[in-house]
Amino acid sequence: MSSMDYILTIKDDIMSQSTMQESGYDSRTRANVLRVFQWSVAWVGTCALLVFGPKFLWAKVLVFTLLAVGLNVLVGIGAIMANKRYFEELDDLQRRVHLNSLAITVGVAFIVAVPCSVLDSYHVIPFHADIASLLILMALTFAASNLYGTWRYR
């Protein structure tokens, strides 16, 4: 986002004047972030369709459920490709922060998923260790480690 200076004119009008032009790198990054966001929202939408569609939209008709699975997979591949393109466009420091965040996220997922699965199978924990909980943990871990990494290198 470009910075804006507000200048008080002689007539006491406030006019906005851009002081910095957006570089090619910044505009590519903005476009890539927007693309990743759009694909992510689309993928979450197909997940919702996959979860709620059989019950509320098509009365558990197998063909429609399989079509929803196919759509979810195709949109998921699009989201992966958008993320790949985003990572390719990052500078070295940003790429390092993201790589560290991904490593921490995968590590936490493995460390938490296996014990929770075992504890769930022996009914030790009062909740079911399902994939949704793991995905939420992974998202929060990635966000926290990415914010920390960005702050650390500032």
Backbone as JSON Lines, residues from 0, in Angstrom:
{"i":0,"aa":"M","n":[0.85,-1.16,0.0],"ca":[0.0,0.0,0.0],"c":[0.89,1.22,0.0]}
{"i":1,"aa":"S","n":[0.63,2.18,-0.87],"ca":[1.47,3.36,-0.94],"c":[1.13,4.31,0.2]}
{"i":2,"aa":"S","n":[2.15,5.04,0.63],"ca":[1.91,5.99,1.72],"c":[1.29,7.26,1.14]}
{"i":3,"aa":"M","n":[0.49,7.9,1.94],"ca":[-0.22,9.08,1.49],"c":[0.14,10.27,2.39]}
{"i":4,"aa":"D","n":[0.43,11.38,1.76],"ca":[0.65,12.61,2.5],"c":[-0.56,13.51,2.29]}
{"i":5,"aa":"Y","n":[-1.02,14.08,3.35],"ca":[-2.14,14.99,3.25],"c":[-1.61,16.41,3.37]}
{"i":6,"aa":"I","n":[-1.9,17.17,2.37],"ca":[-1.36,18.53,2.29],"c":[-2.5,19.52,2.45]}
{"i":7,"aa":"L","n":[-2.32,20.45,3.35],"ca":[-3.31,21.49,3.57],"c":[-3.05,22.59,2.55]}
{"i":8,"aa":"T","n":[-4.01,22.84,1.7],"ca":[-3.84,23.86,0.67],"c":[-4.24,25.22,1.21]}
{"i":9,"aa":"I","n":[-4.04,26.26,0.4],"ca":[-4.35,27.63,0.81],"c":[-5.82,27.77,1.14]}
{"i":10,"aa":"K","n":[-6.67,27.06,0.41],"ca":[-8.11,27.16,0.63],"c":[-8.58,26.25,1.78]}
{"i":11,"aa":"D","n":[-7.66,25.73,2.57],"ca":[-7.95,24.82,3.67],"c":[-8.6,23.51,3.2]}
{"i":12,"aa":"D","n":[-8.37,23.17,1.96],"ca":[-8.83,21.88,1.45],"c":[-7.75,20.85,1.71]}
{"i":13,"aa":"I","n":[-8.15,19.64,1.95],"ca":[-7.17,18.57,2.13],"c":[-7.15,17.76,0.85]}
{"i":14,"aa":"M","n":[-5.97,17.67,0.27],"ca":[-5.86,16.83,-0.92],"c":[-4.86,15.74,-0.64]}
{"i":15,"aa":"S","n":[-5.08,14.63,-1.27],"ca":[-4.27,13.46,-1.06],"c":[-3.27,13.35,-2.2]}
{"i":16,"aa":"Q","n":[-2.02,13.13,-1.85],"ca":[-1.0,13.04,-2.89],"c":[-0.13,11.83,-2.58]}
{"i":17,"aa":"S","n":[0.02,10.98,-3.55],"ca":[0.84,9.79,-3.39],"c":[2.3,10.19,-3.45]}
{"i":18,"aa":"T","n":[3.1,9.7,-2.49],"ca":[4.51,10.06,-2.47],"c":[5.4,8.95,-2.99]}
{"i":19,"aa":"M","n":[4.87,7.72,-3.05],"ca":[5.69,6.61,-3.52],"c":[4.93,5.84,-4.59]}
{"i":20,"aa":"Q","n":[5.62,5.51,-5.66],"ca":[5.03,4.67,-6.68],"c":[5.28,3.21,-6.29]}
{"i":21,"aa":"E","n":[4.31,2.36,-6.57],"ca":[4.46,0.95,-6.25],"c":[5.42,0.32,-7.26]}
{"i":22,"aa":"S","n":[6.41,-0.41,-6.74],"ca":[7.4,-1.03,-7.62],"c":[6.78,-2.26,-8.3]}
{"i":23,"aa":"G","n":[7.46,-2.76,-9.31],"ca":[7.01,-3.97,-10.0],"c":[6.95,-5.15,-9.05]}
{"i":24,"aa":"Y","n":[7.95,-5.24,-8.16],"ca":[7.98,-6.34,-7.18],"c":[6.77,-6.25,-6.25]}
{"i":25,"aa":"D","n":[6.47,-5.04,-5.76],"ca":[5.33,-4.86,-4.86],"c":[4.02,-5.2,-5.55]}
{"i":26,"aa":"S","n":[3.88,-4.8,-6.79],"ca":[2.62,-5.08,-7.49],"c":[2.48,-6.58,-7.78]}
{"i":27,"aa":"R","n":[3.6,-7.26,-8.1],"ca":[3.55,-8.71,-8.3],"c":[3.2,-9.42,-7.0]}
{"i":28,"aa":"T","n":[3.8,-8.96,-5.89],"ca":[3.51,-9.57,-4.59],"c":[2.05,-9.38,-4.23]}
{"i":29,"aa":"R","n":[1.54,-8.17,-4.45],"ca":[0.13,-7.89,-4.16],"c":[-0.78,-8.79,-5.0]}
{"i":30,"aa":"A","n":[-0.46,-8.94,-6.27],"ca":[-1.27,-9.79,-7.15],"c":[-1.19,-11.25,-6.72]}
{"i":31,"aa":"N","n":[0.0,-11.7,-6.32],"ca":[0.15,-13.09,-5.88],"c":[-0.59,-13.35,-4.58]}
{"i":32,"aa":"V","n":[-0.53,-12.42,-3.64],"ca":[-1.25,-12.57,-2.37],"c":[-2.75,-12.62,-2.63]}
{"i":33,"aa":"L","n":[-3.23,-11.75,-3.5],"ca":[-4.65,-11.75,-3.84],"c":[-5.04,-13.07,-4.51]}
{"i":34,"aa":"R","n":[-4.2,-13.58,-5.39],"ca":[-4.47,-14.85,-6.07],"c":[-4.53,-16.01,-5.06]}
{"i":35,"aa":"V","n":[-3.57,-16.05,-4.13],"ca":[-3.58,-17.09,-3.1],"c":[-4.84,-16.98,-2.25]}
{"i":36,"aa":"F","n":[-5.21,-15.77,-1.88],"ca":[-6.42,-15.56,-1.08],"c":[-7.65,-16.05,-1.83]}
{"i":37,"aa":"Q","n":[-7.78,-15.7,-3.1],"ca":[-8.95,-16.11,-3.88],"c":[-9.03,-17.63,-4.02]}
{"i":38,"aa":"W","n":[-7.9,-18.28,-4.3],"ca":[-7.91,-19.73,-4.42],"c":[-8.2,-20.38,-3.07]}
{"i":39,"aa":"S","n":[-7.69,-19.8,-1.98],"ca":[-7.95,-20.36,-0.65],"c":[-9.43,-20.25,-0.29]}
{"i":40,"aa":"V","n":[-10.03,-19.1,-0.58],"ca":[-11.46,-18.92,-0.32],"c":[-12.27,-19.9,-1.17]}
{"i":41,"aa":"A","n":[-11.88,-20.07,-2.42],"ca":[-12.58,-21.02,-3.29],"c":[-12.46,-22.44,-2.75]}
{"i":42,"aa":"W","n":[-11.27,-22.8,-2.27],"ca":[-11.08,-24.15,-1.73],"c":[-11.92,-24.36,-0.47]}
{"i":43,"aa":"V","n":[-11.95,-23.37,0.41],"ca":[-12.78,-23.47,1.62],"c":[-14.25,-23.59,1.22]}
{"i":44,"aa":"G","n":[-14.65,-22.86,0.19],"ca":[-16.03,-22.98,-0.31],"c":[-16.34,-24.37,-0.81]}
{"i":45,"aa":"T","n":[-15.39,-24.98,-1.55],"ca":[-15.64,-26.35,-2.02],"c":[-15.63,-27.35,-0.86]}
{"i":46,"aa":"C","n":[-14.85,-27.06,0.18],"ca":[-14.89,-27.92,1.38],"c":[-16.26,-27.84,2.04]}
{"i":47,"aa":"A","n":[-16.81,-26.63,2.13],"ca":[-18.14,-26.47,2.71],"c":[-19.18,-27.18,1.85]}
{"i":48,"aa":"L","n":[-19.04,-27.07,0.54],"ca":[-19.95,-27.78,-0.36],"c":[-19.85,-29.28,-0.15]}
{"i":49,"aa":"L","n":[-18.64,-29.75,0.01],"ca":[-18.41,-31.19,0.2],"c":[-18.99,-31.68,1.53]}
{"i":50,"aa":"V","n":[-18.91,-30.86,2.56],"ca":[-19.41,-31.25,3.88],"c":[-20.93,-31.12,3.96]}
{"i":51,"aa":"F","n":[-21.47,-29.99,3.51],"ca":[-22.88,-29.72,3.7],"c":[-23.75,-30.1,2.5]}
{"i":52,"aa":"G","n":[-23.16,-30.22,1.33],"ca":[-23.93,-30.54,0.14],"c":[-24.71,-31.84,0.21]}
{"i":53,"aa":"P","n":[-24.05,-32.96,0.58],"ca":[-24.8,-34.23,0.62],"c":[-26.0,-34.2,1.56]}
{"i":54,"aa":"K","n":[-25.92,-33.46,2.61],"ca":[-27.01,-33.45,3.59],"c":[-28.1,-32.44,3.23]}
{"i":55,"aa":"F","n":[-27.7,-31.25,2.77],"ca":[-28.67,-30.18,2.59],"c":[-29.03,-29.88,1.13]}
{"i":56,"aa":"L","n":[-28.18,-30.25,0.17],"ca":[-28.43,-29.86,-1.21],"c":[-28.86,-31.0,-2.12]}
{"i":57,"aa":"W","n":[-28.25,-32.16,-1.97],"ca":[-28.57,-33.23,-2.92],"c":[-28.89,-34.57,-2.27]}
{"i":58,"aa":"A","n":[-29.31,-34.57,-1.06],"ca":[-29.85,-35.75,-0.37],"c":[-28.97,-36.99,-0.54]}
{"i":59,"aa":"K","n":[-27.69,-36.82,-0.35],"ca":[-26.72,-37.93,-0.34],"c":[-26.66,-38.72,-1.65]}
{"i":60,"aa":"V","n":[-26.93,-38.07,-2.78],"ca":[-26.79,-38.72,-4.08],"c":[-25.3,-38.86,-4.36]}
{"i":61,"aa":"L","n":[-24.84,-40.08,-4.56],"ca":[-23.41,-40.37,-4.68],"c":[-22.75,-39.63,-5.84]}
{"i":62,"aa":"V","n":[-23.41,-39.53,-6.96],"ca":[-22.82,-38.87,-8.14],"c":[-22.47,-37.42,-7.82]}
{"i":63,"aa":"F","n":[-23.38,-36.71,-7.17],"ca":[-23.12,-35.31,-6.83],"c":[-22.01,-35.18,-5.79]}
{"i":64,"aa":"T","n":[-21.97,-36.11,-4.87],"ca":[-20.91,-36.1,-3.87],"c":[-19.55,-36.33,-4.53]}
{"i":65,"aa":"L","n":[-19.48,-37.27,-5.47],"ca":[-18.23,-37.51,-6.19],"c":[-17.83,-36.31,-7.05]}
{"i":66,"aa":"L","n":[-18.8,-35.65,-7.64],"ca":[-18.5,-34.41,-8.4],"c":[-17.96,-33.32,-7.46]}
{"i":67,"aa":"A","n":[-18.52,-33.23,-6.26],"ca":[-18.04,-32.25,-5.28],"c":[-16.61,-32.58,-4.85]}
{"i":68,"aa":"V","n":[-16.32,-33.88,-4.69],"ca":[-14.94,-34.29,-4.34],"c":[-13.99,-33.9,-5.47]}
{"i":69,"aa":"G","n":[-14.39,-34.18,-6.71],"ca":[-13.56,-33.81,-7.85],"c":[-13.32,-32.31,-7.92]}
{"i":70,"aa":"L","n":[-14.37,-31.52,-7.71],"ca":[-14.23,-30.07,-7.71],"c":[-13.3,-29.61,-6.6]}
{"i":71,"aa":"N","n":[-13.43,-30.21,-5.42],"ca":[-12.57,-29.87,-4.3],"c":[-11.11,-30.16,-4.62]}
{"i":72,"aa":"V","n":[-10.85,-31.3,-5.23],"ca":[-9.47,-31.66,-5.59],"c":[-8.92,-30.7,-6.65]}
{"i":73,"aa":"L","n":[-9.71,-30.38,-7.66],"ca":[-9.25,-29.47,-8.71],"c":[-8.97,-28.06,-8.17]}
{"i":74,"aa":"V","n":[-9.86,-27.57,-7.34],"ca":[-9.63,-26.24,-6.74],"c":[-8.45,-26.29,-5.78]}
{"i":75,"aa":"G","n":[-8.28,-27.41,-5.08],"ca":[-7.12,-27.58,-4.21],"c":[-5.81,-27.54,-4.99]}
{"i":76,"aa":"I","n":[-5.79,-28.18,-6.16],"ca":[-4.6,-28.12,-7.03],"c":[-4.34,-26.69,-7.47]}
{"i":77,"aa":"G","n":[-5.4,-25.96,-7.8],"ca":[-5.24,-24.55,-8.16],"c":[-4.66,-23.73,-7.01]}
{"i":78,"aa":"A","n":[-5.11,-24.02,-5.78],"ca":[-4.58,-23.31,-4.61],"c":[-3.11,-23.65,-4.39]}
{"i":79,"aa":"I","n":[-2.75,-24.9,-4.6],"ca":[-1.34,-25.29,-4.47],"c":[-0.48,-24.56,-5.49]}
{"i":80,"aa":"M","n":[-0.96,-24.48,-6.71],"ca":[-0.19,-23.8,-7.77],"c":[-0.07,-22.29,-7.47]}
{"i":81,"aa":"A","n":[-1.13,-21.7,-6.93],"ca":[-1.08,-20.28,-6.57],"c":[-0.06,-20.06,-5.45]}
{"i":82,"aa":"N","n":[-0.03,-20.96,-4.47],"ca":[0.96,-20.85,-3.4],"c":[2.37,-21.04,-3.93]}
{"i":83,"aa":"K","n":[2.56,-21.97,-4.84],"ca":[3.87,-22.21,-5.44],"c":[4.36,-20.96,-6.15]}
{"i":84,"aa":"R","n":[3.48,-20.36,-6.93],"ca":[3.85,-19.13,-7.64],"c":[4.19,-18.0,-6.66]}
{"i":85,"aa":"Y","n":[3.4,-17.92,-5.58],"ca":[3.65,-16.91,-4.56],"c":[5.04,-17.09,-3.95]}
{"i":86,"aa":"F","n":[5.38,-18.35,-3.58],"ca":[6.69,-18.61,-2.99],"c":[7.83,-18.32,-3.96]}
{"i":87,"aa":"E","n":[7.62,-18.59,-5.23],"ca":[8.65,-18.31,-6.22],"c":[8.94,-16.83,-6.35]}
{"i":88,"aa":"E","n":[7.94,-15.99,-6.11],"ca":[8.09,-14.55,-6.26],"c":[8.66,-13.86,-5.02]}
{"i":89,"aa":"L","n":[8.74,-14.57,-3.9],"ca":[9.25,-13.97,-2.67],"c":[10.76,-13.7,-2.78]}
{"i":90,"aa":"D","n":[11.22,-12.71,-2.03],"ca":[12.67,-12.52,-1.97],"c":[13.26,-13.55,-1.02]}
{"i":91,"aa":"D","n":[14.58,-13.6,-0.94],"ca":[15.26,-14.66,-0.18],"c":[14.88,-14.67,1.3]}
{"i":92,"aa":"L","n":[14.79,-13.49,1.91],"ca":[14.46,-13.42,3.33],"c":[13.02,-13.88,3.6]}
{"i":93,"aa":"Q","n":[12.09,-13.42,2.79],"ca":[10.7,-13.84,2.96],"c":[10.56,-15.34,2.72]}
{"i":94,"aa":"R","n":[11.28,-15.86,1.74],"ca":[11.23,-17.29,1.46],"c":[11.77,-18.07,2.66]}
{"i":95,"aa":"R","n":[12.83,-17.55,3.29],"ca":[13.4,-18.22,4.46],"c":[12.42,-18.23,5.62]}
{"i":96,"aa":"V","n":[11.74,-17.09,5.86],"ca":[10.75,-17.01,6.93],"c":[9.62,-18.02,6.68]}
{"i":97,"aa":"H","n":[9.14,-18.08,5.45],"ca":[8.05,-19.01,5.12],"c":[8.51,-20.46,5.24]}
{"i":98,"aa":"L","n":[9.72,-20.75,4.8],"ca":[10.23,-22.11,4.9],"c":[10.37,-22.54,6.36]}
{"i":99,"aa":"N","n":[10.88,-21.64,7.2],"ca":[10.97,-21.94,8.64],"c":[9.58,-22.16,9.24]}
{"i":100,"aa":"S","n":[8.62,-21.33,8.84],"ca":[7.25,-21.47,9.35],"c":[6.65,-22.8,8.92]}
{"i":101,"aa":"L","n":[6.88,-23.19,7.68],"ca":[6.37,-24.47,7.2],"c":[7.01,-25.64,7.94]}
{"i":102,"aa":"A","n":[8.31,-25.54,8.2],"ca":[9.0,-26.61,8.93],"c":[8.46,-26.75,10.34]}
{"i":103,"aa":"I","n":[8.25,-25.64,11.01],"ca":[7.7,-25.67,12.37],"c":[6.28,-26.24,12.35]}
{"i":104,"aa":"T","n":[5.49,-25.84,11.37],"ca":[4.11,-26.32,11.26],"c":[4.05,-27.83,11.05]}
{"i":105,"aa":"V","n":[4.87,-28.35,10.15],"ca":[4.89,-29.8,9.91],"c":[5.37,-30.54,11.16]}
{"i":106,"aa":"G","n":[6.37,-30.0,11.81],"ca":[6.87,-30.64,13.04],"c":[5.82,-30.68,14.12]}
{"i":107,"aa":"V","n":[5.14,-29.58,14.35],"ca":[4.09,-29.54,15.38],"c":[2.96,-30.5,15.02]}
{"i":108,"aa":"A","n":[2.61,-30.55,13.74],"ca":[1.53,-31.45,13.31],"c":[1.89,-32.9,13.61]}
{"i":109,"aa":"F","n":[3.11,-33.31,13.29],"ca":[3.53,-34.69,13.56],"c":[3.58,-34.97,15.06]}
{"i":110,"aa":"I","n":[4.14,-34.04,15.81],"ca":[4.31,-34.24,17.25],"c":[2.96,-34.32,17.96]}
{"i":111,"aa":"V","n":[1.98,-33.56,17.5],"ca":[0.68,-33.54,18.16],"c":[-0.26,-34.62,17.61]}
{"i":112,"aa":"A","n":[-0.21,-34.88,16.3],"ca":[-1.18,-35.78,15.67],"c":[-1.06,-37.22,16.15]}
{"i":113,"aa":"V","n":[0.13,-37.73,16.21],"ca":[0.3,-39.14,16.58],"c":[-0.15,-39.41,18.02]}
{"i":114,"aa":"P","n":[0.33,-38.66,19.01],"ca":[-0.16,-38.92,20.37],"c":[-1.67,-38.71,20.53]}
{"i":115,"aa":"C","n":[-2.21,-37.68,19.88],"ca":[-3.66,-37.44,19.98],"c":[-4.44,-38.6,19.37]}
{"i":116,"aa":"S","n":[-3.96,-39.13,18.27],"ca":[-4.63,-40.27,17.63],"c":[-4.62,-41.49,18.55]}
{"i":117,"aa":"V","n":[-3.48,-41.75,19.17],"ca":[-3.39,-42.89,20.1],"c":[-4.27,-42.66,21.31]}
{"i":118,"aa":"L","n":[-4.22,-41.48,21.88],"ca":[-5.05,-41.18,23.05],"c":[-6.54,-41.26,22.72]}
{"i":119,"aa":"D","n":[-6.9,-40.84,21.5],"ca":[-8.29,-40.93,21.07],"c":[-8.72,-42.38,20.9]}
{"i":120,"aa":"S","n":[-7.86,-43.2,20.33],"ca":[-8.23,-44.6,20.1],"c":[-8.39,-45.36,21.42]}
{"i":121,"aa":"Y","n":[-7.69,-44.94,22.48],"ca":[-7.84,-45.58,23.79],"c":[-8.81,-44.83,24.7]}
{"i":122,"aa":"H","n":[-9.51,-43.83,24.14],"ca":[-10.53,-43.06,24.85],"c":[-9.98,-42.37,26.09]}
{"i":123,"aa":"V","n":[-8.75,-41.88,26.0],"ca":[-8.12,-41.17,27.11],"c":[-8.52,-39.7,27.12]}
{"i":124,"aa":"I","n":[-8.68,-39.13,25.94],"ca":[-9.05,-37.72,25.85],"c":[-10.57,-37.61,25.66]}
{"i":125,"aa":"P","n":[-11.17,-36.54,26.16],"ca":[-12.63,-36.43,26.12],"c":[-13.19,-35.96,24.78]}
{"i":126,"aa":"F","n":[-12.36,-35.81,23.77],"ca":[-12.81,-35.36,22.45],"c":[-12.22,-36.27,21.39]}
{"i":127,"aa":"H","n":[-12.77,-36.18,20.19],"ca":[-12.24,-36.97,19.08],"c":[-11.16,-36.18,18.35]}
{"i":128,"aa":"A","n":[-10.05,-36.82,18.13],"ca":[-8.94,-36.18,17.41],"c":[-9.23,-36.29,15.92]}
{"i":129,"aa":"D","n":[-9.88,-35.27,15.37],"ca":[-10.24,-35.3,13.96],"c":[-9.33,-34.38,13.15]}
{"i":130,"aa":"I","n":[-9.43,-34.49,11.85],"ca":[-8.57,-33.73,10.95],"c":[-8.82,-32.23,11.05]}
{"i":131,"aa":"A","n":[-10.04,-31.83,11.34],"ca":[-10.34,-30.4,11.44],"c":[-9.54,-29.75,12.56]}
{"i":132,"aa":"S","n":[-9.43,-30.44,13.69],"ca":[-8.64,-29.9,14.8],"c":[-7.17,-29.77,14.41]}
{"i":133,"aa":"L","n":[-6.67,-30.75,13.69],"ca":[-5.28,-30.7,13.25],"c":[-5.05,-29.56,12.26]}
{"i":134,"aa":"L","n":[-6.0,-29.35,11.35],"ca":[-5.86,-28.25,10.39],"c":[-5.88,-26.89,11.09]}
{"i":135,"aa":"I","n":[-6.73,-26.76,12.09],"ca":[-6.77,-25.5,12.85],"c":[-5.45,-25.29,13.58]}
{"i":136,"aa":"L","n":[-4.93,-26.34,14.2],"ca":[-3.64,-26.24,14.89],"c":[-2.54,-25.86,13.9]}
{"i":137,"aa":"M","n":[-2.55,-26.47,12.73],"ca":[-1.53,-26.16,11.73],"c":[-1.63,-24.71,11.25]}
{"i":138,"aa":"A","n":[-2.85,-24.23,11.02],"ca":[-3.04,-22.85,10.57],"c":[-2.56,-21.86,11.63]}
{"i":139,"aa":"L","n":[-2.9,-22.11,12.88],"ca":[-2.47,-21.22,13.96],"c":[-0.95,-21.26,14.15]}
{"i":140,"aa":"T","n":[-0.38,-22.46,14.04],"ca":[1.08,-22.6,14.18],"c":[1.8,-21.86,13.06]}
{"i":141,"aa":"F","n":[1.31,-22.03,11.83],"ca":[1.94,-21.34,10.71],"c":[1.83,-19.83,10.87]}
{"i":142,"aa":"A","n":[0.65,-19.35,11.23],"ca":[0.46,-17.91,11.39],"c":[1.37,-17.35,12.48]}
{"i":143,"aa":"A","n":[1.42,-18.02,13.62],"ca":[2.25,-17.54,14.73],"c":[3.73,-17.58,14.37]}
{"i":144,"aa":"S","n":[4.19,-18.67,13.77],"ca":[5.61,-18.77,13.43],"c":[5.98,-17.81,12.31]}
{"i":145,"aa":"N","n":[5.06,-17.56,11.4],"ca":[5.34,-16.61,10.32],"c":[5.4,-15.18,10.87]}
{"i":146,"aa":"L","n":[4.47,-14.84,11.76],"ca":[4.51,-13.51,12.38],"c":[5.79,-13.33,13.19]}
{"i":147,"aa":"Y","n":[6.16,-14.36,13.95],"ca":[7.39,-14.28,14.74],"c":[8.61,-14.14,13.83]}
{"i":148,"aa":"G","n":[8.68,-14.92,12.78],"ca":[9.81,-14.85,11.86],"c":[9.91,-13.5,11.17]}
{"i":149,"aa":"T","n":[8.76,-12.96,10.78],"ca":[8.75,-11.62,10.16],"c":[9.2,-10.57,11.15]}
{"i":150,"aa":"W","n":[8.72,-10.66,12.38],"ca":[9.13,-9.69,13.42],"c":[10.62,-9.83,13.72]}
{"i":151,"aa":"R","n":[11.1,-11.05,13.79],"ca":[12.5,-11.31,14.14],"c":[13.48,-10.69,13.15]}
{"i":152,"aa":"Y","n":[13.13,-10.72,11.87],"ca":[14.03,-10.21,10.85],"c":[13.79,-8.75,10.5]}
{"i":153,"aa":"R","n":[12.88,-8.07,11.17],"ca":[12.62,-6.66,10.88],"c":[13.67,-5.78,11.5]}
